């Protein structure tokens, strides 16, 4: 199992591939893919590549220009999945979601919506059963933040509340991973 984390140029290659072959039903960026994979490695059961890979593309695999391009993308995805699985299992406090960064009213701001949307997509592919109340509340922290693409920040955004909500996402993801690991 290769658990060498991806480097920035490899994430760029993932992003380019998602943009090249994706559509409105696909995972569209590395942040969404990271959330998707985090949910998959946190699922109650292991999900086979034959299920999770087509779901990246909205259910239909792309018409790859070359088999090597497909293989390279799959290899990068599997490496990232393995890195997340290892990190969450052995050093969960080191887990950092790949949230996007932006600026709002001249201040840096973390955006978690696309990551959360990917996570929700992963929960669906993992066919998660109903959760007990504490875990359901943690999943709600993530689903409350999930938005469709082209999310625009309102001019009157409550930045303090936004930051509090974003800060709660990684602990919720860790707790959900721990819960399902204990149930396997």
Buried (B, 14 or more C-beta within 10 A) or exposed (E): EEBEEBEEEBBEBBBEBBEEBBEEEBBBBBBBBBBBBBBBBBBBEEBEEEEBBBBBBBEEEBEBEEEEBBEBBEEBBBBBBBBBBBBBEEEBEEBEBBBBEEEBEEEEBBBBBBBBBBBBBBBEBBEBEEBEEEBEEBBEBBBEBBBEEEEEBEEEEEEEEBEEBBEBBBBBBBBBBBBBBEEE
